[in-house]
Amino acid sequence: MTANTFGDLFAVTTFGESHGAALGVVIDGCPAGIPLSEADFLPELARRRPGQSAVTTARVEADRPELVAGVFEGRTTGMPIAVLIRNEGQRSSDYDHLRDVVRRGHADETWVRKFGVRDHRGGGRSSGRETVARVIAGVVARRVLPAEVRIVGHALRIGPHVAARFEPDSIESNTVRCADPDVAIAMERYVLELKERGDSTGGVAEVRVLNTPPNLGEPVFDKLKARLAAAWLSVGAVTGFAYGAGFDVAGMLGSDYVADRAHFGGMLGGVSTGEELRLCASIKPTTSIGDVARKGRHDPCIVPRVIPVLEAMTAIVLADCWLRDRARQRDAASSANARR
């Protein structure tokens, strides 16, 4: 089954389950000579890992990466890169009562119907724990891209609270990863109140890409927006994807739409223009609520931890498209030389 792999030239294959021995990723197509070490993964893994604040799950995982292939003397070899993360904080016994229970809002129903078997321990492969492998791949993808490309995500909305400012330097200074410091306070208070009640909330995550390379994306069925949508919607918590003006275009006049290039989201005809990409995703409320949530092993709001995952998926798509465009340019140059 090939659905565990994403990408063409920069191909990412993830493996492992929430309560298995380990999870990991194999990255194929990374060019040789890129500096890479286990320490390079730690900052992004720390942003995604559980147990990092009062507004996230109480499950504690060190998420220590083991770089087992594809690097020699601190640089990539051009061969497949393999990284392993061992599970250490799982409590599988907490799920014994769910062996024959189909949880509302989870993948239990569809997985057992499709495969005839499911891992009831935290959802198995359908768990958000799988995204640790994507974050690892995102670190490598960022190193493939030109150094000036900057991918910045934040919580645009949590529940009824919406950011009105974008101050990127403030994102990591609050537990909800909001770029509006004042609204971040209200967001955190709201999430903690829901946690006390055993309830949860959703939100909107935004990712901006600064210094985007132009010419990324291929018409007609492989547009950059289509690749990004596929990548983002593959994240379990994501229910919708938009770019630029998004769904607001439904109420716009054509004259209003073309009056501001920001409405285009950095893409025209599905190809990047070189301007800032602005992407948004709706994030569903955590479906583990009530008595299950009160045990403290589930996120009352998953938005802060989804942000590094969406950044990683964005980097993976851009790296894949960038390598493809470089290959196209080389082919064009070779054809031009052959005609001389």
C-alpha positions in Angstrom: 0.0 0.0 0.0 1.6 3.2 -1.2 -0.5 5.7 0.7 2.2 6.0 3.4 4.4 8.0 1.0 4.1 11.6 0.0 6.0 13.4 -2.7 7.8 12.7 -6.0 11.4 13.8 -6.1 11.4 14.5 -2.4 9.6 11.5 -1.1 8.6 11.0 2.5 7.5 7.7 3.9 6.3 7.5 7.5 5.8 4.4 9.7 4.8 3.4 13.2 1.8 3.6 15.6 0.9 5.7 18.6 1.5 2.9 21.1 4.0 0.8 19.1 7.7 0.5 19.9 8.6 3.4 17.6 7.7 5.7 14.8 9.9 7.0 12.0 10.4 8.3 8.6 12.4 7.5 5.4 13.2 10.5 3.2 14.3 9.8 -0.3 15.5 12.3 -2.8 17.4 14.7 -0.5 20.5 16.0 -2.4 23.9 15.1 -1.1 26.2 17.4 0.9 23.6 19.1 3.2 24.7 19.4 6.8 22.5 17.4 9.1 22.7 15.9 12.6 20.3 14.6 15.3 20.5 17.9 17.1 19.0 19.7 14.1 15.7 18.0 14.7 15.3 18.9 18.4 13.9 22.4 18.1 11.0 21.4 15.8 10.3 18.2 17.7 10.1 20.2 20.9 7.5 22.5 19.4 5.3 19.4 18.4 5.9 17.1 21.3 3.2 16.3 23.9 3.4 17.6 27.5 4.9 20.9 26.6 2.3 23.1 28.4 -0.9 23.2 30.4 -3.0 23.5 27.2 -1.7 20.3 25.7 -1.9 16.6 26.5 -0.2 15.4 29.7 1.5 12.5 27.8 5.2 13.1 28.1 7.6 12.0 25.3 11.2 13.0 25.0 11.0 12.5 21.2 14.7 11.8 20.9 15.6 11.3 17.2 17.9 8.5 16.1 19.5 9.2 12.7 20.2 5.7 11.4 20.9 6.2 7.7 21.6 8.7 4.9 24.3 10.8 6.7 28.0 10.4 6.8 30.4 12.7 8.7 27.6 15.2 9.3 26.4 15.6 5.7 23.7 13.9 3.6 24.9 11.3 1.2 22.1 11.5 -1.4 20.8 8.1 -0.2 17.6 7.6 1.8 17.6 9.2 5.2 16.0 7.2 8.0 15.1 8.7 11.4 13.6 6.8 14.4 11.6 8.1 17.4 11.0 5.5 20.1 7.7 5.7 22.1 8.4 6.0 25.8 5.4 7.6 27.5 2.5 5.5 26.2 0.1 3.9 28.7 -1.6 1.3 26.6 -3.6 0.0 29.5 -5.6 3.2 29.5 -7.2 2.0 26.3 -8.1 -1.6 27.4 -11.8 -0.6 27.8 -11.9 0.6 24.2 -11.0 -2.7 22.6 -14.6 -3.2 21.4 -15.7 0.4 21.5 -16.1 2.7 18.5 -15.3 6.2 19.6 -17.2 9.1 18.1 -15.3 11.3 15.8 -12.3 9.0 15.5 -11.1 6.7 12.7 -12.2 3.5 14.6 -15.4 2.9 12.5 -13.9 3.3 9.1 -10.6 1.5 9.9 -12.2 -1.7 11.3 -14.7 -1.7 8.3 -11.9 -1.3 5.7 -9.2 -3.5 7.2 -11.1 -5.8 9.5 -8.7 -4.9 12.3 -7.7 -1.8 14.2 -5.2 -0.8 16.9 -7.4 0.4 19.8 -4.4 1.8 21.7 -4.8 5.5 21.0 -5.9 5.0 17.4 -2.7 3.3 16.2 -1.6 4.6 12.9 -4.5 7.1 12.7 -3.3 8.9 15.8 -1.8 12.4 15.6 1.3 10.8 17.1 2.2 9.9 13.5 2.9 13.5 12.7 6.2 13.4 14.6 7.6 11.7 11.5 6.3 14.6 9.3 8.0 17.2 11.5 11.3 15.3 11.1 10.9 15.3 7.3 10.1 19.0 7.4 13.4 19.8 9.0 15.2 18.1 6.1 12.9 19.8 3.6 13.7 23.3 4.9 17.4 22.6 4.4 16.8 21.6 0.8 15.0 24.9 0.1 17.0 28.1 -0.5 18.1 29.6 2.9 16.1 32.8 2.5 12.7 30.9 2.5 11.0 31.3 5.8 7.9 29.3 6.9 6.0 30.8 9.8 2.8 29.4 11.3 0.6 30.7 14.1 -2.9 30.3 15.7 -5.1 32.7 13.8 -8.2 31.7 15.7 -9.0 29.5 18.7 -12.7 29.2 19.5 -14.2 32.7 19.4 -10.9 34.5 19.7 -9.3 35.8 16.5 -5.8 37.4 16.1 -5.9 41.0 14.9 -2.1 41.5 14.6 0.8 39.5 13.2 3.9 39.8 15.3 5.9 36.7 14.4 8.5 37.2 17.1 5.9 36.7 19.8 4.6 33.3 18.5 6.8 31.1 20.6 6.4 33.3 23.7 2.9 32.0 24.5 1.4 28.5 24.9 -1.1 28.9 22.1 1.4 30.1 19.5 -0.6 33.2 18.5 1.1 36.1 16.7 -1.1 38.6 18.6 0.1 38.7 22.2 -3.0 40.3 23.6 -5.4 37.8 22.0 -3.1 34.9 23.0 -4.0 35.6 26.7 -7.7 35.3 26.0 -7.1 32.1 23.9 -5.1 30.5 26.7 -7.7 31.3 29.3 -10.5 30.0 27.1 -8.6 26.6 26.5 -7.9 26.1 30.2 -11.5 26.8 31.1 -12.6 24.1 28.6 -10.0 21.7 29.9 -11.5 22.0 33.4 -14.9 21.2 32.0 -13.6 18.2 30.0 -14.4 19.8 26.7 -12.4 21.0 23.7 -12.3 23.6 20.9 -11.1 24.0 17.4 -9.5 26.9 15.6 -7.7 28.2 12.5 -4.0 27.8 11.9 -2.2 30.1 9.4 1.1 29.6 7.7 2.9 32.3 5.8 5.9 31.6 3.5 8.2 34.5 3.0 10.7 34.7 0.1 8.8 31.9 -1.7 10.7 30.7 -4.9 8.7 31.6 -8.0 7.5 29.0 -10.6 6.7 26.2 -8.1 3.7 24.1 -9.2 2.8 22.3 -12.4 -0.4 22.8 -14.4 -3.0 21.3 -14.7 -3.5 18.6 -12.1 -0.4 19.3 -10.0 -0.9 22.9 -9.1 1.0 24.2 -6.1 -2.3 24.9 -4.3 -3.5 21.3 -5.1 -0.3 19.8 -3.6 -0.5 22.0 -0.5 -4.2 21.1 0.0 -3.4 17.4 -0.3 -0.6 17.8 2.2 -2.5 19.8 4.7 -5.7 17.7 4.5 -3.7 14.6 5.1 -3.2 15.8 8.7 -6.0 14.2 10.8 -7.0 17.3 12.7 -7.5 19.4 9.5 -11.0 19.8 8.1 -10.5 22.6 5.5 -7.8 24.4 3.5 -7.8 27.9 2.0 -5.2 30.3 0.6 -5.2 34.0 0.0 -8.6 35.5 0.5 -10.0 31.9 1.0 -13.7 31.5 1.3 -14.2 35.3 1.7 -14.0 35.5 -2.2 -17.6 34.2 -2.2 -18.8 37.6 -1.2 -16.4 39.7 -3.2 -16.8 41.7 -6.4 -14.3 40.9 -9.1 -13.1 44.5 -8.8 -12.4 44.0 -5.1 -10.7 40.7 -5.7 -8.2 41.9 -8.2 -7.5 45.2 -6.3 -5.2 43.4 -3.8 -2.7 40.8 -4.9 -2.7 39.4 -1.3 -6.1 37.9 -2.3 -4.2 35.6 -4.7 -2.2 34.0 -1.8 1.1 34.1 -3.7 -0.2 31.8 -6.5 -1.6 32.4 -10.0 -2.7 29.6 -12.2 -1.5 27.2 -9.5 2.1 28.4 -9.8 3.9 30.5 -7.2 4.5 34.1 -8.1 7.4 34.7 -5.7 5.2 36.7 -3.3 4.2 35.7 0.2 2.2 32.5 0.4 -0.6 32.7 2.9 -2.3 29.5 3.8 -5.0 28.6 6.4 -6.6 25.4 7.8 -9.6 24.8 10.0 -8.7 22.5 12.9 -11.4 20.4 14.5 -12.0 20.2 18.2 -10.4 17.2 19.9 -13.0 14.4 20.0 -11.7 12.8 23.2 -13.9 14.7 25.7 -15.7 14.2 29.0 -14.3 11.7 31.4 -11.6 10.6 28.9 -10.4 14.2 28.6 -10.4 14.7 32.4 -7.7 12.0 32.7 -5.4 14.6 31.3 -4.0 12.6 28.3 -5.7 14.5 25.5 -5.4 18.0 24.1 -8.2 20.4 24.9 -7.1 22.3 21.7 -4.8 20.8 19.1 -4.1 24.0 17.2 -0.8 24.9 18.9 0.7 21.5 18.2 -0.7 21.3 14.6 1.2 24.4 13.6 4.7 22.8 13.4 3.1 19.9 11.5 1.6 22.2 8.9 4.8 24.1 8.6 6.6 20.8 8.0 4.1 19.7 5.3 4.4 23.1 3.6 8.2 22.7 3.6 7.9 19.1 2.2 5.7 20.3 -0.7 7.9 23.3 -1.5 11.0 21.2 -1.5 9.5 18.6 -3.8 8.2 21.3 -6.2 11.5 23.2 -6.0 13.6 20.1 -6.9 11.2 19.5 -9.8 11.5 23.0 -11.1 15.3 22.8 -10.9 15.2 19.5 -12.9 12.9 21.3 -15.5 15.4 24.1 -15.8 18.3 21.7 -16.2 16.4 19.8 -18.9 15.6 23.1 -20.7 19.2 24.2 -20.6 20.3 20.8 -21.9 17.8 21.0 -24.8 18.9 24.5 -25.6 22.6 23.4 -25.7 21.7 20.4 -27.9 20.1 22.7 -30.5 23.1 24.9 -30.8 
